Amino acid sequence: MDPQRTVGNGSGEIDTSVPHSARIWNYWLGGKDNYAADREAGEQYRQAFPGIDELARASRYFLVRTIRYLAAEAGVRQFLDVGTGLPTVDNTHEVAQREAPDARIVYVDNDPLVLVHANALLTSSPEGETAYIEADLRDPEAVMAGARETLDLSQPVALILSGVLGHIGSHAEACGIIRSLMSQLPSGSYLSHNDGIDENPDTNAAQDDYNDSGAVPYVLRSPDQIRAYYDGLELVPPGVVRINHWRPDVSGDDAPDAAAYGGVGRKP
């Protein structure tokens, strides 16, 4: 599970008495943007699945490696990060603009807490541009309408969906969202995605408890379901794999296998 980036509740209010997926993820990463309810839910999850901290870091490292690949090797200069979540170290714009200072990044979220922290995201290199728009993942047309204000959609764009599709209850709907978003991007665009998988009984049990906590539910899916997100795309080697196996920085890394799959695909 990767609830770091959530579609939010769209209520416009921050309820600190209810666990919040972005704040819980912030807690697992050692951040300070969380409350007692988040820490309690995070600790309960950790008791059921002690590997959650490692999974949180693995997800962050995967995101960094994919963005670095897209900017440095694939030559992408535009990034659309949907379901942004709370800012932390190595945000999308920081990684992309280290490799390509002229990169443009649009962050998308509809969560009120993320809106509060938007100013931390609205930074950029002098050559590039960073913007934040308030929109819902479930409304691809609104997402793309906002993105057009900053991005040139006649040129390739990297769509970033990091741990957010689990918040879409229906797998068919999640597939439809990707198809809708990618259909509005030109040839040469990319999808970078990762989400939690349902193979581990401890993870499954922890996730069930989490979903009962009052936070926005997150659905674990099978590797085959995650691979289906890339239908029609050209997979970048090594394909859709465990996130710690996607182009690891250190060969022979003995880190535990992450309970999440992800990959990068190119639109022909």
Secondary structure, 3 states (H helix, E strand, C coil): CCCCCCCCCCCCCCCCCCCCHHHHHHHHCCCCCCCHHHHHHHHHHHHHCCCHHHHHHHHHHHHHHHHHHHHHCCCCCEEEEECCCCCCCCCHHHHHHHHCCCCEEEEEECCHHHHHCHHHHCCCCCCCEEEEEECCCCCHHHHHHHHCCCCCCCCCCEEEEECCHHHCCCHHHHHHHHHHHHHCCCCCCEEEEEEEECCCHHHHHHHHHHHCCCCCCCCCECHHHHHHCCCCCEECCCCCEEHHHCCCCCCCCCCCCCCEEEEEEECC
